[in-house]
């Protein structure tokens, strides 16, 4: 890879830029749409989506303990492994409540990525792998 090509991939602060950033945002939109389509198959009330959608943002309260603690807790709530485990467990146990919580959690993550909000670095809240949010 030439040095000029790297400018399109990552900025000097570690944020993804250019076409890879757009692909990550498209990936987020796909996660949002896919999780909502899966939610529709559960036959649960749609009012649950807006009720639960922003719950992962409660983990931003970790920033009250400082940037390092805040970033760790925020990233825990904004990465896919835990909600995917919930979806799998809910499906395996035929527990639609757990399944729905995992699906809405995934839709939140997809929405954030689509809007350009990424996983946090530990130096400050605005520093993410996708830059500083909507761009």
PyMOL commands that set and color helices and strands:
alter all, ss='L'
color gray80, all
select helices_A, chain A and resi 3-9+18-40+47-52+55-65+67-77+80-92+96-115
alter helices_A, ss='H'
color red, helices_A
deselect
rebuild
show_as cartoon
